Amino acid sequence: MKRTLLLSLALTPLLLTACGTEEAPSDTGQSENVTTPTKDEWQRVESDETVSHIHGAGFWQDDERPVIATHAGLIEYREDGWYTLPTNRHDYMGFEVVKDGFYASGHPDRRTDFKNPLGVLHGKDHGAMLEARSLEGEADFHYMSAGYETGTLYVYLEEATSQLETGFHRSTDGGRTFEPMQVNGIEGVQVAGIVADATDAERVFLYGPSGILVSNDAGDSFEPLVESEQVVTVGADDGQLAYIRRTGDSFEGVRYNLDDASSETFKLPTLQTDVVPIELVMKEERMLVVASDNSVYEFTDGEWQTRLDAGELD
């Protein structure tokens, strides 16, 4: 999912919703590159706190709890409310849950020794253990997606580093190294985000105001998959996509079967006026939607439940 609202095809910003670097925690020294796992130390978030700057969402692999990545670390939903991890409270960007943990980028917690920006992080143990894979101190990937089963990373780099030029890149070794994508076939198209296929390492999608493009050669060439639809966010699962399209002044959800190109619509939670869905995650029949007002909705047992109302905690 990470990854909505990326660029126009002149490679100029379409709309940037991520935090500015002036808000980022500063670097405090040389990074050890790895933090060690701890026991379950998640703490209940008090009801007078608010959540802002949500930059990713997912379901944990083991207990399947919803988790969101925020300006102040990871927060997960449990039956009695939201909990936060008191350590590694980084300003996570490009957050994506995968089979063996998660990937993220962003800016470091001031109390840690990670360099600013974070480059590519791989996390385990629900974020208690982190490893800096590459580009620490050089790259902040706002637009990064990883295949759930494959771990293949697809990114868009906004500013060049000592190793990489700006543009689209992929990594097949867990973010340790990257190579450029050719992205043929996207000329004249506006792109708002990038999504890795959940199970096919060489399939990746670009989406935006004119629909969804698909590549079956790891991003070297693209062709239309869904045309003439204003797509605002996309999520991938095994053999299918879910996406949200704008319909006039409202939004509609669509499930798309990648095997037979069939699709069906689904209703979304009721959003406030001028609020836009910015994240969509799917895992079998469950879904998470994050909205631009920092609301979080979970589709479970056949209905939508409000988990976070405009950033206000119950």
Legacy VTK file of the C-alpha trace (Angstrom):
# vtk DataFile Version 3.0
C-alpha trace
ASCII
DATASET POLYDATA
POINTS 314 float
0.000 0.000 0.000
1.722 1.644 0.888
2.249 4.742 -1.840
-0.818 6.704 -2.724
-0.483 10.022 -4.519
2.907 9.687 -6.116
3.616 11.693 -9.259
2.504 12.765 -12.684
4.245 11.207 -15.614
6.375 14.245 -16.115
7.665 12.905 -12.781
6.510 16.020 -10.948
4.518 15.714 -7.715
0.781 15.180 -8.186
0.084 15.680 -4.498
2.356 14.953 -1.577
0.631 13.822 1.598
3.649 12.636 3.553
5.308 14.562 6.363
7.862 17.224 5.507
11.424 16.719 6.551
11.251 19.738 8.833
9.107 17.657 11.196
11.461 14.691 11.134
13.431 13.596 14.189
17.098 14.371 13.883
19.972 11.899 13.612
21.738 11.216 16.898
24.843 9.390 15.742
26.118 6.329 13.989
23.610 3.516 13.675
24.181 0.033 14.947
21.829 -0.959 12.072
20.038 -3.611 14.151
17.814 -3.485 17.205
17.208 -6.621 19.199
13.806 -8.182 19.908
12.060 -7.768 23.245
9.082 -9.325 24.998
5.587 -7.977 24.384
5.871 -4.456 25.763
3.022 -2.853 23.833
1.194 -0.260 25.909
-2.412 0.911 25.766
-2.716 4.353 24.145
-4.561 6.771 26.386
-7.928 8.076 25.200
-6.832 11.723 25.344
-4.144 11.121 22.691
-4.678 11.555 18.961
-3.221 9.815 15.942
-2.000 11.720 12.896
0.110 11.195 9.779
-0.799 7.587 8.975
1.607 6.294 6.313
0.747 2.624 6.020
-1.424 -0.177 7.352
-1.692 -3.945 7.427
-2.609 -7.075 9.349
0.051 -8.805 11.421
0.909 -12.273 10.151
0.405 -14.236 13.385
-2.402 -12.707 15.436
-3.911 -10.840 12.426
-4.339 -7.637 14.414
-4.656 -4.434 12.362
-1.567 -2.223 12.541
-0.932 1.302 11.280
2.337 3.168 10.784
2.300 6.748 12.023
4.490 9.785 12.557
5.211 8.414 16.057
5.664 4.686 15.475
3.488 1.613 15.079
0.028 1.284 16.630
-1.973 -1.940 16.643
-5.648 -2.549 17.363
-6.715 -5.017 20.036
-10.162 -5.847 21.374
-9.886 -3.245 24.134
-8.355 -0.447 22.062
-5.154 0.765 20.419
-1.684 -0.144 21.652
1.706 1.316 20.790
5.234 -0.016 20.980
7.233 2.323 23.263
10.494 1.591 21.420
11.411 2.256 17.776
8.871 5.045 17.482
10.113 6.078 14.074
8.245 8.278 11.608
7.541 5.350 9.292
6.959 5.871 5.564
6.231 3.277 2.885
5.186 0.740 5.532
4.247 -2.694 4.138
3.598 -5.949 6.022
5.093 -9.053 4.371
5.211 -12.735 5.259
8.417 -12.486 7.293
7.879 -9.073 8.894
7.568 -5.655 7.279
9.445 -3.090 5.229
9.478 0.635 5.866
11.414 3.839 5.411
11.116 7.299 6.969
12.849 9.203 9.745
14.258 7.904 13.045
13.085 8.096 16.617
15.405 10.587 18.345
16.143 8.041 21.067
17.737 5.594 18.646
21.012 5.577 16.739
19.502 5.069 13.292
20.625 7.602 10.724
18.250 10.126 9.190
16.648 9.216 6.814
16.135 5.525 7.517
16.681 4.138 4.015
15.186 0.633 3.797
14.260 -1.036 7.081
13.204 -4.633 7.581
11.271 -5.276 10.785
10.388 -8.401 12.737
8.739 -9.247 16.047
6.014 -6.645 15.452
8.605 -3.887 15.119
10.708 -4.725 18.175
13.599 -5.884 15.948
14.741 -3.696 13.067
17.522 -4.047 10.510
18.704 -1.261 8.207
19.102 -2.964 4.836
20.454 -0.127 2.664
20.629 3.614 1.942
20.487 4.583 5.613
21.197 8.297 5.877
20.425 8.791 2.167
16.895 7.781 1.135
13.397 8.284 2.488
11.072 6.118 0.398
7.585 7.581 0.659
6.509 5.317 -2.194
7.442 1.713 -1.556
5.534 -1.538 -1.983
6.502 -5.129 -1.218
4.954 -8.426 -2.308
3.517 -10.193 0.737
4.789 -13.646 -0.213
7.756 -12.664 -2.396
9.279 -9.752 -0.499
10.134 -8.094 -3.832
10.356 -4.324 -3.359
9.187 -1.720 -5.867
9.928 1.919 -5.099
9.941 5.412 -6.530
12.924 7.513 -5.470
12.274 11.261 -5.423
15.837 12.423 -4.755
19.024 10.814 -6.065
21.442 9.121 -3.680
25.122 8.272 -4.056
24.019 4.961 -5.606
20.663 5.574 -7.314
19.156 8.085 -9.715
15.638 9.395 -9.222
12.868 7.203 -10.627
11.448 3.698 -10.302
13.592 0.896 -8.879
13.159 -2.722 -7.737
14.918 -4.989 -5.281
14.866 -8.784 -5.256
17.142 -9.221 -2.241
15.106 -7.626 0.514
16.113 -4.035 -0.126
19.857 -4.579 0.083
20.433 -3.566 -3.545
18.286 -1.940 -6.238
18.178 -1.786 -10.022
16.226 0.643 -12.223
12.885 -0.248 -13.807
12.468 0.699 -17.474
8.734 1.539 -17.071
7.997 1.527 -20.808
4.360 2.149 -21.681
3.539 4.788 -19.088
4.237 7.834 -21.243
1.504 10.446 -20.925
-0.152 8.693 -17.979
-0.589 10.181 -14.521
0.595 7.859 -11.773
-0.521 8.123 -8.155
0.931 4.969 -6.603
2.737 1.668 -6.978
1.648 -1.770 -5.670
3.575 -5.050 -5.755
1.653 -8.235 -6.500
1.229 -10.398 -3.405
2.541 -13.677 -4.896
4.094 -12.994 -8.327
7.518 -11.378 -7.923
7.527 -9.939 -11.456
4.027 -8.465 -11.415
3.606 -4.880 -10.277
0.875 -2.277 -10.702
0.785 1.485 -11.165
-2.459 3.378 -10.605
-3.859 6.866 -10.846
-6.555 9.101 -12.318
-6.839 7.084 -15.552
-6.925 3.570 -14.072
-4.484 0.750 -13.313
-1.465 -0.412 -15.328
0.137 -3.837 -14.926
3.643 -5.113 -15.613
4.538 -8.802 -15.825
8.270 -8.222 -16.319
9.187 -6.562 -13.016
8.303 -3.063 -14.127
10.154 -2.828 -17.421
6.940 -2.551 -19.474
3.336 -1.753 -18.584
-0.066 -2.157 -20.219
-3.574 -1.092 -19.148
-5.445 -3.363 -16.750
-8.309 -1.090 -15.657
-9.056 1.894 -17.908
-11.013 5.152 -17.602
-11.446 4.967 -13.839
-10.104 7.449 -11.319
-8.334 5.114 -8.898
-7.256 6.601 -5.566
-5.743 3.573 -3.795
-5.106 -0.142 -4.391
-4.431 -3.213 -2.243
-3.161 -6.632 -3.378
-3.851 -10.147 -2.116
-3.311 -13.644 -3.513
-4.758 -13.578 -7.045
-6.742 -10.392 -6.638
-6.731 -6.649 -6.210
-9.048 -4.372 -4.318
-9.190 -0.748 -5.319
-11.166 2.393 -4.593
-12.377 4.598 -7.417
-13.905 8.040 -7.367
-17.493 8.170 -8.666
-18.609 11.788 -8.897
-18.517 13.192 -5.374
-18.169 9.823 -3.653
-16.099 6.626 -3.748
-16.710 2.963 -4.526
-14.734 -0.191 -3.820
-13.953 -2.858 -6.424
-12.542 -6.373 -6.055
-10.727 -7.506 -9.211
-9.877 -11.150 -9.919
-6.509 -11.310 -11.673
-7.098 -14.817 -13.055
-10.265 -14.160 -15.061
-10.479 -10.320 -15.058
-13.867 -10.437 -13.328
-14.804 -7.770 -10.804
-17.441 -6.907 -8.234
-18.141 -3.731 -6.316
-18.380 -3.318 -2.569
-19.605 -0.523 -0.344
-17.191 1.579 1.610
-17.586 2.997 5.106
-19.306 6.374 5.284
-16.722 9.136 4.956
-17.049 12.769 5.945
-17.294 15.410 3.215
-13.967 16.117 1.499
-12.321 13.076 3.116
-10.410 10.781 0.724
-9.421 7.120 1.174
-5.606 7.000 1.138
-4.777 3.392 2.109
-6.463 0.072 1.310
-5.279 -3.292 2.635
-6.884 -6.667 1.948
-6.299 -10.068 3.483
-8.749 -12.654 2.192
-12.194 -11.310 3.198
-10.874 -8.663 5.586
-9.933 -5.122 4.601
-8.580 -1.955 6.162
-9.285 1.532 4.861
-7.360 4.580 6.080
-8.849 7.974 5.257
-7.231 11.387 4.906
-8.762 12.569 8.210
-6.857 9.791 10.045
-9.889 7.543 10.368
-9.361 3.774 10.183
-12.069 1.284 9.228
-11.920 -2.507 9.304
-14.151 -4.765 7.209
-14.665 -7.939 9.214
-17.516 -10.435 9.567
-19.280 -8.826 6.640
-19.455 -5.239 7.868
-17.350 -2.125 8.396
-16.234 -1.233 11.895
-14.768 2.151 12.838
-11.460 1.531 14.599
-10.247 5.133 14.681
-12.511 8.158 14.208
-10.611 11.116 12.744
-7.575 10.240 14.836
-9.509 10.271 18.118
-8.941 7.306 20.409
-11.803 5.881 22.465
LINES 1 315
314 0 1 2 3 4 5 6 7 8 9 10 11 12 13 14 15 16 17 18 19 20 21 22 23 24 25 26 27 28 29 30 31 32 33 34 35 36 37 38 39 40 41 42 43 44 45 46 47 48 49 50 51 52 53 54 55 56 57 58 59 60 61 62 63 64 65 66 67 68 69 70 71 72 73 74 75 76 77 78 79 80 81 82 83 84 85 86 87 88 89 90 91 92 93 94 95 96 97 98 99 100 101 102 103 104 105 106 107 108 109 110 111 112 113 114 115 116 117 118 119 120 121 122 123 124 125 126 127 128 129 130 131 132 133 134 135 136 137 138 139 140 141 142 143 144 145 146 147 148 149 150 151 152 153 154 155 156 157 158 159 160 161 162 163 164 165 166 167 168 169 170 171 172 173 174 175 176 177 178 179 180 181 182 183 184 185 186 187 188 189 190 191 192 193 194 195 196 197 198 199 200 201 202 203 204 205 206 207 208 209 210 211 212 213 214 215 216 217 218 219 220 221 222 223 224 225 226 227 228 229 230 231 232 233 234 235 236 237 238 239 240 241 242 243 244 245 246 247 248 249 250 251 252 253 254 255 256 257 258 259 260 261 262 263 264 265 266 267 268 269 270 271 272 273 274 275 276 277 278 279 280 281 282 283 284 285 286 287 288 289 290 291 292 293 294 295 296 297 298 299 300 301 302 303 304 305 306 307 308 309 310 311 312 313
